[in-house]
Amino acid sequence: MKKNVIIILGDCIGADYLYNDNSLYIPTIRRLGAKGVVFRNVITSTPWTNPSLSSLFTGIYSHKLDLYKYRAGFPGDVKLIQEYFKEQQYNVACFFGTKKLFSESRVYENGTTRDIPDILDWIGKNCDNSFFLFLHYWQAHIPYFYRYSKKGWYEGKDSIMELLQTKDGRQKVKDLYRHSIERFSEEFVYSIVEKCIDLNIFNNTHLIITADHGDSFGERDVEFKELDLFSMHGKSLYQETLKVPLIYIGSDVPSGKEIKSQVRSIDTVPTLLELHKMEKDKNFRGIDGKSLVDVWNGNEEGNRSALASTTYGYWPSDEEPSQAFSLYAALDGDWKVIYDRREDKWLGYNLNKDPGESNPIEIETSEALKGLKEQLIKEIPEEEIAEEEQRVLKERLQDLGYL
């Protein structure tokens, strides 16, 4: 039987916390990492969920997909990884952290990850056939508990926002966040892995553990006077929100290997295509990502150049209409440039000397930075978001409890 695929994505789980915080009790993930390949420097395409997942599903940078709008369908000229596996007669399902995160059937939404028994039941019912399963764990996102009611979720979110007003409060929020990562490892991931072991399908499964983006807890010395939920991620392109974990486990994947060179979340689709001996469908748009198989086999060295983008907020304001994607970044290992389209401002960083990105340097002083700037200029589109699209986006965010 063909190998199964399970992608477990933890919302907001930054790489630095999962990999470098030794205070975390996450033996399940550490044990899985020892069985597979751990990528320690992975850049997501955008620091908020919908465009990040869209990029993960297609292998295409988010700013090229026009999916900064909720309820917008995927472009007709792109093919989702779910569709590749469906064509190969796989059973396909996606469980998201909240209902209707995407509005169309192409993602094969099957339920929410709030109900672990439903997921385990689905695995049990589909284990006799090869399957593709995507799981979006939501509880590492503010307010760090299952949203059983809209009222309760708002109350929890407001409590977190209040705590973030002070230094001591921010530390308490970080503690809640750490605990949510522990639950991710020891409740969620553990349950899925143990189910696969019990069904004797674990060794016939490619398991991927990753995240859509990280989170920020005042690293920028932000004045939290007008704090909203998206102050934690989405409004900036600094490393704490762009670096995500990525772990591959499988019988045909090396065991106990760490990769320190820079790769991208967009590399997931072509990696799965190669592992499962599928060809990229030439009837659809090209893929920006590249398979990681050569990286873990030692046939490719060095960093892969990465791009990232985001909206300045989560929709352009009525008072000051702006273009949809207004922040861009390009990264190549130690070097990084950020462009603020609204302010027409460029920032350059040497991440080796300034990992906290607190001391920008003149781009013209570095050939590496000048090259990244030239690369980024080619990527910046001219399209503006329409007023009706602003209204629909804002309405959807309200439905999800963000506003």
Phi and psi in degrees as a GROMACS rama.xvg file:
@    title "Ramachandran Plot"
@    xaxis  label "Phi"
@    yaxis  label "Psi"
@TYPE xy
-62.7124  152.863  LYS-2
-68.3218  140.492  LYS-3
-75.2728  165.193  ASN-4
-129.969  128.022  VAL-5
-126.723  119.359  ILE-6
-107.016  119.148  ILE-7
-109.549  115.104  ILE-8
-114.054  123.094  LEU-9
-96.1897  117.858  GLY-10
-64.6661  130.631  ASP-11
73.8913  5.37939  CYS-12
-84.4251  104.136  ILE-13
-76.2096  150.699  GLY-14
-63.2222  -39.5929  ALA-15
-61.661  -36.8208  ASP-16
-72.3606  -48.476  TYR-17
-66.9929  -37.0329  LEU-18
-91.0727  -36.7519  TYR-19
-111.601  -8.97387  ASN-20
-89.4662  97.2065  ASP-21
-72.7261  -8.74786  ASN-22
-77.7684  -14.8217  SER-23
-72.7273  138.058  LEU-24
-97.2486  92.5549  TYR-25
-135.269  56.0724  ILE-26
-60.6468  -31.1982  PRO-27
-63.8532  -48.6716  THR-28
-68.4795  -38.1441  ILE-29
-64.2208  -38.7111  ARG-30
-66.4795  -40.7544  ARG-31
-65.9528  -40.0092  LEU-32
-59.1643  -37.1005  GLY-33
-68.86  -18.5257  ALA-34
-92.3202  -8.45856  LYS-35
-139.268  -150.697  GLY-36
-108.862  126.884  VAL-37
-107.78  117.859  VAL-38
-93.4324  120.132  PHE-39
-96.3523  -7.93009  ARG-40
-137.763  79.753  ASN-41
-115.206  130.932  VAL-42
-108.362  123.871  ILE-43
-79.7906  160.665  THR-44
-81.8435  -18.7421  SER-45
-164.513  148.458  THR-46
-92.9855  33.3533  PRO-47
-146.548  162.038  TRP-48
-66.1231  -57.8596  THR-49
-58.1955  -52.7246  ASN-50
-66.5276  -29.0815  PRO-51
-66.0182  -46.6869  SER-52
-65.0544  -38.1403  LEU-53
-59.0049  -40.608  SER-54
-68.8823  -40.8752  SER-55
-61.9472  -38.5857  LEU-56
-73.8331  -20.9466  PHE-57
-116.494  -20.9483  THR-58
76.0049  17.3025  GLY-59
-118.011  139.269  ILE-60
-57.6013  141.122  TYR-61
-62.597  -33.7687  SER-62
-70.1249  -10.5894  HIS-63
-94.0491  -8.24377  LYS-64
-97.3491  -11.5319  LEU-65
59.4377  37.1316  ASP-66
-116.802  38.8879  LEU-67
-82.1876  -4.54774  TYR-68
-105.082  128.477  LYS-69
-66.0842  150.241  TYR-70
71.0616  1.71979  ARG-71
-80.8535  136.082  ALA-72
-79.5539  160.732  GLY-73
-64.9012  144.677  PHE-74
-56.8571  146.192  PRO-75
-69.1008  -15.9067  GLY-76
-98.0265  15.108  ASP-77
-118.333  151.05  VAL-78
-118.954  129.686  LYS-79
-83.5283  150.619  LEU-80
-59.8887  -32.2765  ILE-81
-59.2949  -38.6154  GLN-82
-70.7177  -34.0795  GLU-83
-59.456  -47.2696  TYR-84
-72.6817  -33.3726  PHE-85
-61.7307  -39.9455  LYS-86
-64.2222  -23.9713  GLU-87
-91.3107  17.1445  GLN-88
69.177  24.6988  GLN-89
-77.7697  148.309  TYR-90
-78.3764  129.449  ASN-91
-123.922  134.288  VAL-92
-153.318  147.501  ALA-93
-128.636  130.021  CYS-94
-112.662  118.559  PHE-95
-102.086  168.302  PHE-96
-73.6554  -20.2809  GLY-97
-145.321  154.749  THR-98
-69.0041  144.862  LYS-99
57.9353  40.8395  LYS-100
-63.0214  -33.7189  LEU-101
-120.95  151.565  PHE-102
-97.3548  -3.2326  SER-103
-124.252  163.154  GLU-104
-76.0472  -12.4604  SER-105
-63.5835  -20.4777  ARG-106
-86.91  -9.80393  VAL-107
59.0316  49.8961  TYR-108
-64.8569  132.949  GLU-109
-122.801  -12.4763  ASN-110
161.134  -165.062  GLY-111
-115.71  157.558  THR-112
-83.3056  5.46923  THR-113
-66.365  -26.5153  ARG-114
-111.076  87.1634  ASP-115
-58.0874  -40.7007  ILE-116
-56.7971  -34.3038  PRO-117
-64.2251  -39.3653  ASP-118
-66.8091  -46.4045  ILE-119
-62.4946  -36.2717  LEU-120
-65.2154  -41.0794  ASP-121
-62.2458  -44.3104  TRP-122
-59.8861  -44.7783  ILE-123
-61.5198  -38.3298  GLY-124
-77.263  -18.8077  LYS-125
-113.77  5.09138  ASN-126
-73.0699  -13.7144  CYS-127
-81.3779  -8.22155  ASP-128
-127.543  152.202  ASN-129
-61.7185  141.644  SER-130
-139.49  156.607  PHE-131
-118.557  123.607  PHE-132
-131.872  123.986  LEU-133
-111.933  129.456  PHE-134
-125.677  121.685  LEU-135
-107.561  100.761  HIS-136
-81.7717  122.827  TYR-137
-98.9328  -17.7175  TRP-138
-79.0503  0.600869  GLN-139
-90.619  7.46967  ALA-140
-100.092  142.208  HIS-141
-46.7626  134.121  ILE-142
-97.5686  21.495  PRO-143
73.1851  26.2311  TYR-144
-148.225  168.091  PHE-145
-68.2761  131.547  TYR-146
-84.8581  86.7723  ARG-147
-79.287  -22.8563  TYR-148
-144.533  150.224  SER-149
-62.8135  -39.804  LYS-150
-61.9476  -46.0051  LYS-151
-64.0122  -36.7375  GLY-152
-66.0016  -43.268  TRP-153
-61.6092  -43.3011  TYR-154
-62.5024  -42.199  GLU-155
-64.8004  -42.4607  GLY-156
-62.2122  -43.6375  LYS-157
-63.4993  -36.5893  ASP-158
-64.2151  -40.918  SER-159
-65.2066  -43.4123  ILE-160
-59.8466  -37.5313  MET-161
-67.2208  -42.1533  GLU-162
-61.5466  -34.095  LEU-163
-71.2918  -3.71136  LEU-164
-74.5709  -18.0722  GLN-165
-127.523  160.174  THR-166
-62.8582  -45.5278  LYS-167
-63.8491  -39.0057  ASP-168
-64.3351  -39.5899  GLY-169
-63.541  -34.6952  ARG-170
-65.5776  -37.8775  GLN-171
-64.4557  -38.7246  LYS-172
-65.1561  -41.4702  VAL-173
-60.2807  -37.8916  LYS-174
-64.6427  -40.519  ASP-175
-62.6048  -41.2765  LEU-176
-62.4355  -46.4903  TYR-177
-58.9538  -43.0536  ARG-178
-64.1789  -35.141  HIS-179
-66.7817  -33.7281  SER-180
-68.5141  -37.7296  ILE-181
-62.5467  -40.9644  GLU-182
-65.4421  -38.2361  ARG-183
-55.804  -46.6389  PHE-184
-71.7261  -50.8479  SER-185
-93.9061  -11.6419  GLU-186
-108.602  -55.0401  GLU-187
-77.4882  -62.5518  PHE-188
-60.7279  -43.0446  VAL-189
-55.9606  -45.6934  TYR-190
-61.4806  -42.5314  SER-191
-66.2366  -46.4433  ILE-192
-63.612  -45.46  VAL-193
-63.4355  -35.9808  GLU-194
-62.7132  -43.133  LYS-195
-66.1342  -37.8196  CYS-196
-65.6053  -44.6678  ILE-197
-60.5604  -35.2546  ASP-198
-86.4553  -0.213848  LEU-199
61.7707  38.2913  ASN-200
-119.755  -1.72699  ILE-201
-60.0966  -43.4974  PHE-202
-72.6653  -8.37766  ASN-203
-110.202  29.176  ASN-204
-133.129  135.003  THR-205
-88.6304  117.013  HIS-206
-108.095  128.704  LEU-207
-122.332  129.215  ILE-208
-116.697  125.758  ILE-209
-154.569  -167.225  THR-210
-147.815  162.465  ALA-211
-84.22  -31.9694  ASP-212
-171.769  172.729  HIS-213
-97.8295  -160.572  GLY-214
-140.731  158.149  ASP-215
-118.986  141.319  SER-216
-130.017  47.2333  PHE-217
90.7471  14.8765  GLY-218
-60.8401  -22.5439  GLU-219
-93.8139  8.13329  ARG-220
55.0799  41.7888  ASP-221
-68.8685  139.365  VAL-222
-82.4726  113.813  GLU-223
-84.2067  47.0931  PHE-224
-80.2367  -34.9727  LYS-225
-121.675  52.0711  GLU-226
-71.6931  134.082  LEU-227
-129.225  176.594  ASP-228
-57.0181  -35.3014  LEU-229
-83.7302  2.47438  PHE-230
-67.5004  -18.7891  SER-231
-80.759  -26.0967  MET-232
-164.413  161.785  HIS-233
100.131  -29.7804  GLY-234
-98.4331  -2.35044  LYS-235
-142.086  166.856  SER-236
-122.48  36.5515  LEU-237
-82.5695  164.213  TYR-238
-61.3984  -32.9372  GLN-239
-63.7514  -21.6018  GLU-240
-101.894  -17.3294  THR-241
-96.1101  -26.7133  LEU-242
-85.1907  123.559  LYS-243
-124.538  155.332  VAL-244
-74.7872  156.102  PRO-245
-153.903  117.012  LEU-246
-129.651  128.337  ILE-247
-110.272  131.248  TYR-248
-129.818  133.577  ILE-249
-179.153  158.369  GLY-250
-65.179  -22.8421  SER-251
-105.527  18.3507  ASP-252
-112.962  138.501  VAL-253
-56.0154  152.19  PRO-254
-106.209  137.298  SER-255
67.3999  35.9286  GLY-256
-113.704  137.502  LYS-257
-115.19  136.854  GLU-258
-115.373  119.778  ILE-259
-98.2757  -15.7239  LYS-260
-70.7953  156.052  SER-261
-75.7034  130.588  GLN-262
-130.515  -173.863  VAL-263
-132.183  156.028  ARG-264
-65.5832  -25.9548  SER-265
-67.275  -10.4713  ILE-266
-79.4237  -5.64602  ASP-267
-66.6439  -47.403  THR-268
-58.9481  -54.3772  VAL-269
-63.892  -28.0635  PRO-270
-64.7971  -46.0427  THR-271
-65.0094  -37.8152  LEU-272
-61.5608  -42.3475  LEU-273
-69.1466  -43.7371  GLU-274
-59.9158  -33.7608  LEU-275
-103.412  15.1161  HIS-276
54.4506  44.2019  LYS-277
-108.844  144.438  MET-278
-91.6142  146.131  GLU-279
-63.3839  132.033  LYS-280
-73.8471  112.996  ASP-281
-74.3258  -7.0127  LYS-282
-80.0653  -3.37709  ASN-283
-123.064  170.651  PHE-284
-56.7241  151.16  ARG-285
-65.3663  158.836  GLY-286
-101.152  135.806  ILE-287
-78.5556  -28.8923  ASP-288
-76.9735  170.721  GLY-289
-140.073  141.536  LYS-290
-55.5168  144.079  SER-291
-92.316  -0.953286  LEU-292
-60.0325  -43.1792  VAL-293
-64.1472  -30.3478  ASP-294
-66.6986  -50.7995  VAL-295
-77.0136  -15.7766  TRP-296
-86.5329  -2.10933  ASN-297
82.1725  13.2559  GLY-298
-92.946  -2.90076  ASN-299
-139.332  131.067  GLU-300
-122.436  164.996  GLU-301
90.9345  172.88  GLY-302
-88.0651  145.699  ASN-303
-93.488  126.518  ARG-304
-60.5438  137.237  SER-305
-127.197  147.314  ALA-306
-117.729  150.279  LEU-307
-144.886  156.407  ALA-308
-155.747  160.46  SER-309
-161.635  164.709  THR-310
-79.8891  153.443  THR-311
-65.7547  -39.9142  TYR-312
-121.971  -153.453  GLY-313
-99.926  -0.795478  TYR-314
-165.098  149.892  TRP-315
-64.941  137.712  PRO-316
-71.945  155.175  SER-317
-66.2826  -33.4417  ASP-318
-73.8246  -31.1292  GLU-319
-137.508  81.5861  GLU-320
-56.9049  136.958  PRO-321
-138.939  167.141  SER-322
-73.0349  152.741  GLN-323
-58.104  -65.9107  ALA-324
-89.0333  115.243  PHE-325
-119.514  -1.88424  SER-326
-126.626  132.202  LEU-327
-131.459  151.606  TYR-328
-142.507  149.804  ALA-329
-131.027  136.462  ALA-330
-133.006  143.149  LEU-331
-145.254  80.0706  ASP-332
70.4424  -111.395  GLY-333
-79.8402  -11.6376  ASP-334
-110.566  143.607  TRP-335
-152.682  139.133  LYS-336
-124.753  145.187  VAL-337
-124.861  134.759  ILE-338
-118.776  123.399  TYR-339
-96.3477  104.424  ASP-340
-67.0252  -35.1586  ARG-341
-68.012  -38.5946  ARG-342
-94.0677  -5.42034  GLU-343
50.3872  54.9673  ASP-344
-129.312  133.893  LYS-345
-109.79  138.605  TRP-346
-127.064  137.761  LEU-347
-120.312  146.191  GLY-348
-140.383  143.974  TYR-349
-102.84  102.997  ASN-350
-70.0432  -21.1139  LEU-351
-70.8002  -43.3986  ASN-352
-86.1309  -25.1112  LYS-353
-135.501  68.8736  ASP-354
-64.2752  -22.7686  PRO-355
-85.8625  -1.55212  GLY-356
52.4962  49.7193  GLU-357
-106.575  -10.537  SER-358
-130.869  82.8643  ASN-359
-62.9626  148.651  PRO-360
-120.176  159.187  ILE-361
-66.5562  127.896  GLU-362
-62.6459  -34.7195  ILE-363
-68.9838  -9.94932  GLU-364
-84.3148  -5.60545  THR-365
-136.016  127.301  SER-366
-63.5996  -36.413  GLU-367
-63.2469  -43.8654  ALA-368
-67.7025  -38.7083  LEU-369
-63.6099  -38.4927  LYS-370
-65.3403  -40.4821  GLY-371
-65.8945  -37.8493  LEU-372
-62.9663  -44.7061  LYS-373
-61.5798  -40.3854  GLU-374
-63.2324  -40.9711  GLN-375
-70.5795  -37.6855  LEU-376
-57.0628  -35.7684  ILE-377
-69.1799  -18.4474  LYS-378
-94.7763  -13.0951  GLU-379
-84.7476  114.373  ILE-380
-80.451  174.494  PRO-381
-110.381  3.15133  GLU-382
-74.4466  142.018  GLU-383
-110.154  149.97  GLU-384
-78.7066  137.272  ILE-385
-80.6858  158.514  ALA-386
-61.0428  -41.1261  GLU-387
-63.9684  -36.9928  GLU-388
-66.8752  -35.5587  GLU-389
-59.8178  -45.1686  GLN-390
-63.5592  -45.1888  ARG-391
-64.6955  -41.6275  VAL-392
-62.2194  -45.744  LEU-393
-63.7656  -40.2818  LYS-394
-62.5285  -41.4638  GLU-395
-66.8029  -39.8143  ARG-396
-62.3798  -36.1536  LEU-397
-66.3728  -39.9755  GLN-398
-60.8796  -35.1502  ASP-399
-83.041  -5.13929  LEU-400
89.4236  11.5378  GLY-401
-79.7821  -26.0419  TYR-402
